[in-house]
C-alpha cells in the first residue's frame, strides 16, 4: 500500500506573512519562520513501528 502525506507550507509549516488581513507566502528568507511545532510533527510522520 502506498502512503502519502501532503503538507501546506504557509501557516502550517511556516509562519504566515499577513498583509491587509490576508496571509501571503514569504517573499524573502528573512520573512520565512518555521513554526515551533513543526519539528515534533515531522519526526512523528517518520516513526516506523
N, C-alpha and C positions, 0 to 999 in steps of 0.2 A: 504494500500500500504506500502510495506517495503522500507525503505530508508537506504542506506549505504554510508559511506564516507571512502575512502582509502587514507591514507597519507604515503608518502615516508619519512622515517626518515632522512637519510643522505643528507644534503643540502636543505632540506625542513623544517624540524623541528629543526634539529641541524646543527651546522656549520660543513661543510665537512673538514676532515683532508686530506690534499693534500701531497702526496709523489710521486716524479718523475713526476709531472704534472698531476697525476690522483687522483680523490677523493677516499678515503677509510673510512670505519667506524672507529669511535674512539675505541681504544684498552683499554683505561683507563677512569675512571670517570673524571680525570683532563683534558682530551682531549675533553670531551663532553661539548659543549657550546650551549645553547638554543638561537636561533635567536630572535632578539628583536621583530619582528612582529608576533611571534607565539601566544602570549597571546591574542591579539586582534582577530586574526583569529579563535582561539579556542573558544573564547566567542561567536563569530558570528555564529559558527556552532550550538550552543545550544540555541539560542534565539528562543523562541516559541511565535508566534504572535497569 
